Amino acid sequence: MNWRFLLAVGILSGTIIGAGVFSLPYIFSVTGAVYGLICLVVFAAVYAVTYSMYADLLLLETKRHDFLFLAKKHLPPAVSPFANAVVLGGLVFALVVYLALIPSFVFFALGVSGWWVVFLFWLFSSLFLFIKTDSLGVAEIIGIVSIIAAVAFMMFLGFRFSFGRVNFLPSPFNSAMFFLPFGPLLFSFAGRSALGSVVEVWREAKSKLRRFSIKSAITAGVFIPAAVYILFIFSVLKIAPAASEDAISALLFLPLYAKTIIGIVGFLTIWTSYVMLESNVKNILVYDARVPKILAFGIPLVFPLVLFAAGFNNFLETISIAGGVFVAIESIVVVWMWRRAFKNSPRRPLTIPLFLIFGIAFLYAVSRVFV
């Protein structure tokens, strides 16, 4: 086995798996596990194709570049600033998702709640914004280990405490449920930022005559999180078939040792993701957008807390907006750039259903906000 192939798969999988997984048990419980599984597999396939398209764009370049450069190159001049703003806005809003989730874990593990919980988490996490990015590799490893531990422990609890049957079909059927999974699943499979590193691993492997299929690596890197999500979802639903929106609030009846372990690994997962994402926003603003450092540090530092205080504090609603609005637009832009760069590709017909799925997700998310 080519270890660089495994590295590429691990980079993408590790980036994708995150807070989105905690929204999925509730989605499956209200839409029915059958429809939930169909949506999960479809969105995994959609992102395997979309990320392959983004990798195609990166491989056109001789040097490493990312979204801001590609948008400027492949989009009309009037559109690229908007696309870049959406990507940055999406990253900032993703930080709000983590702020909306952390109170559930603190209350679950310690039984305490209040605005100060979010403030202390934000303050503690933001201190790491001033640490060099190279020093945050340990945080990324902790995050990956934590989510694996969370899934493994939930599987154990699923066998240890089983209190009902999984709801495979929704009862009663509600047409509004049809689009409910779109936003959370888009957020749950978001990992475009990892493709630059995946391409660099592929180039290194090619230079050392250890070439592998980058499309196979991307497909594996997307479907491994899908498999992890399925294990986590059904483990939670075996314990609490009527899952809560954050997956854990309905598990308060578990023994103290279980709540303590879940609380610790959940906190570590959220904290490491927040720290890495906050640093990513800062680096994009410093090195790609070339904004003054006071803004590069201030935007990821202040905006998430302001948005949370402004009312974006419901986990499911926030993750639906982050996925259905920001990730959906970002994905549309990626497919659009690919169409403009590969005008004669036989895969162009694939872009039509991709535009349709991302467009529906966007319209549904907007309708939930304003209707």
N, C-alpha and C positions, 0 to 999 in steps of 0.2 A: 504493500500500500504506500502511495506517495504521501509522505507526511505533510508536504506543503498543501496538498489537496485538503487534508484534515484541518490544517491551520486556517485555510480560507473558509471552510465550512464553519469552523468554530468561531471565527471573527463575526461572520454574518449572523449565525444563530445567537451568539452572546449579545449582539446589539439588539436583535429583534425582541428577545424574551425580556419582559419587564412588567410594569404595572398593569398593562392591558389585560394580563391573564386574570386579574382579580375581578374584572367586570364580566367575564364570560360565564361562570356558573349561573349567575342571575339571568343572563340572556338565554341560556339553554333551558332554565327552569320555566320561563314564561312563554317562550316560543315553541318548546318541545325539543327534545334531544335530537330527533330525526332531522328536523329543519335546521337546527343549530349546526349539526355535523355537516349537512350539505353546504351551508354557508361557509363554514370554516374551511372545508376542502376547496371550494370554489375560490375563496379569497387567497388561499395559499397558492393555487395555480395562477391566479391573476398576478400576484406579486412575483412569482417565479419568472413570468414573462416580462413584467415591467422592469424588474431589476436586471434581467438579461439585456433589455433595451438600454438601460442606463449604463451598463458595463460596455456595451457597444460604443456609446458616445465617449466614454473614458478611454477606450482603446484607440480611438482616432487620434489621440494626443500623444506626443512623444514624451511629455513631462507630466507629472502628477498635477491634476487640476480637480476642482470640485464644482458644485452646482452654480455658484455665482459666475465663474468663468464660462461655463457651458451655456448658461442662459444668455450671457452677453454675446456669445458667438453664434448661437443657433436661433435666437428669437429676434423679432423685430425690435428696433431700439426703443420704441415706446412701451413694449411689453416687459422687457427684461427687468427693469427696476421693480415693477409690480411683482413679478415672480420671485425675485430675491427677497422682497419685503414679506411675502407670504411664507417663505421658508423660515425666515428669522422669526416671524410672528408665530409660526407653528411650534418652533423650538421653545419660545418663551411660554406659550400656552401649555406645552407639555409639562413645563415646570409647575404650572398651576395644578395640573392633574395630580402630581405627587403631593403638593400641599393639601389638596382636598382629600387625599387618601390617608395621610399620616395620622389624623385624629382617631380613625377607626382602630388602627393597630395599637396606639397608646392606650385607648380606653379598653380594648380587648385584653391587653396584657396587664395593665396597671389599675384600670378602673377609674382613671382620671380624665377629665375633658375640660375644654375651655379654649378661648382664643390664644392664650399664652402657650399652649402646646404647639400650635403652628408657628408662633413667633420664635420659640426656643429652637425648634427644628430648623427653621429658616436661618436663624442666627448662627447656629452650630455649623450647618452645611455651608453657609456663605463664607465662613472663614477659609474654607479650602479653595475658594476662588482665587486667592492670592498665593497659592502654591503652584510651582511649575508643573506644567502638564505632564512632563515625563515622570514626575513623582506620583501621579495618580494611577499608574498601572496596577498598583496593589489594590486600589479601590475597585477597579474593574474586575479583578480576579475575585475579590470578596463578593461582589455582586453576583457573578456567575455561580459561585459556589453556594451562595445563599438561596438563589432561586431553585437550584437543583435540590438543595436540602429541603426547601419548602414543599416542592412537589413530592419528593420521596416520603416526607413525614406525613403529608396529606394522604398519600396512598396507604401508609401504615394505619392511619386513623380510619380510613375508609373501610379497611378490613376489621379494625378493632371495634368501631362504633358504626353500625348500620341501622338506621332508624326509619327507613322508608324505601319506596321504590322510585326509581328515576322516572320523571314525567317525559315519556317519549313523544307524546302528541299533546298539543296545546288544548286546554279545555277551560272555557269555551274558546272557539277560534275568533280571533280579532284581526281584521285586515291590517290594522296599524302595526301589528307585530312583524309583518313581512319585512319591513325595512329597519326594524329596531337593531338588528345585529350589525348593520353596515358600518356605522361610525366606530363602535368599539373594536370591530375586527380590523378596520383600516389602521387604527392606532396600534393594535396588538401586533400587526405585521410590519409596522414602520421600522425600517432599518437601512434606508438608502444611504445614510452617511457612512456606513461600513463598506460600501462598494469600492471606494477609493483604495482602501487597504487590501481588499480582496484582489483587485486588479494588480496592485503592486506585488502581492505574493505570487500571482500567476506569471508576471513578467520575470520575477526572480527565478521561478521554477523553469521558465522557458530558457533563460540565459544559461542555466546549469543543466540543460538537456533533461529536465525532469518535468516536462510539460504535462498538464492535465486539462481536462475539459472545464473551462470556466463556467459554462452553462450548467454542467452537472453539479459543480460546487455550489452554484447559486440555488439550484433546485433543492439540493440536500440541505442547504443553509436555511431555506424557508420551510421545508416540510418537517425538519426536526423540531422546530418550535411548535408546529401544528400538532405533532405527536405528543410533545410535552403538555401542551394545552389540553388535549383530550384526556390525558391521564389525570391532570389536576382537576378538570371540570367534573369528571365522573367520580373522583374521590370525594370532592366536596358534596356533590349531589347525593351520594350514598349516605353521608352523615346528615345532611339537611336538604331534603328534596326541594323545600321552599327556600331557596338561597336568597341571601340579602344582596343588595346592589354592589357591595364591596366584598362579597364572598365570605367574610369572617364574622360580621355582626350577628349572624344567625347561629354561630357556633359557641356562644357564651356559656352554654351548658357543659362544655368539655371540662375535663379535670384541669387543675391548676398547672400541672406539669406540661400539658398539651398547650394551654394558652400561653405559657411562658415561652416555650420553644417557638411557637408560631409568631408570637410577638417579636422575639429577637430576630429571627430570620426575615420576617416581614420588614422590620425597621431597617435592617442592613440592606435589604434589596432596594427599598425606597431611597435610603440615604445615598448609596453608591450611585444609583441611577441619577439622582438629583445633582450630585457633585459633578459627575462626568458630563451631564447635559449642560449644566451651567458653565463649565469650562469650555465646552464646545461652542456655545453661543459667544463667549468672550473672544475665543480664537478666531472665529469667523469675522467678527467685527474688527478685530485688530489687524489680521493678516490678509483678509479678502476684501472687506468693505473699506478698510483703511480709515476708520473713524478715529477721533481722538480717544486716548485711553480712558479718560474719565467717563466717556459715553460707553465704551466697550465694557467697562466694569459695572457702570451704573445700570445699564439696561437689564442684564440678567439678574442683577442684585435687587433692584427696586420693583420692576414691573410685575413679576409674579406675585409678590406680596400685595401690591396695589390691586391687581385683578382679583385676587382672593378676597380681599377686604371689600371690593366692589360688588361681590355677590356670586362670583364663580367658585362656589365652595361645595357644590353637590358633585360627588365623584362621577356618577353615571352621566349626568348632564354635561359635565366638563369634558369627560373623555369622548363623549359623542360629538361635541363641537370640535375638539382637537383633531379627531379622526375624520369626521364627516365634512368639515370645512377645510382645515389647513392641510391635512395629509391628502385629502381628495384633490384639492387644487394643485398641490405639489406633484401628485401622480399624473394628473392631466398634463401638466407642463412637461414632465419627463417624456410622456408618450408623444406630445406635440413636437418636442425637440427631435426626437428620434425620427419622426415622419419627415421633418424638414432635412435631416442629415442623410437619410437613406430612402431617397425618393423612388428607387427602382427595386427595393427589396420585395421578395415574394411574401414576406410576413406582414406587409402593410394592412391587409384585411383584418388582422388581429387587433389593430388599433381601434376599430369601430366598437366592438363589445367592451373594450377597456374604457373608452370614452363614455360609453353608456353607463357602465357600472359606477365609475367615479362620479359622473354627473348626477346620477340618481342619489348617491350617498350625500353629495353636496346639497341638493335641493331638499332632501328630507331633513338634514341637519339644520338648515336655515329655517325650514318650516317649524321645527321644534322650538327654535329661539324666538321667532317673531309671531307665531300663531298661537 
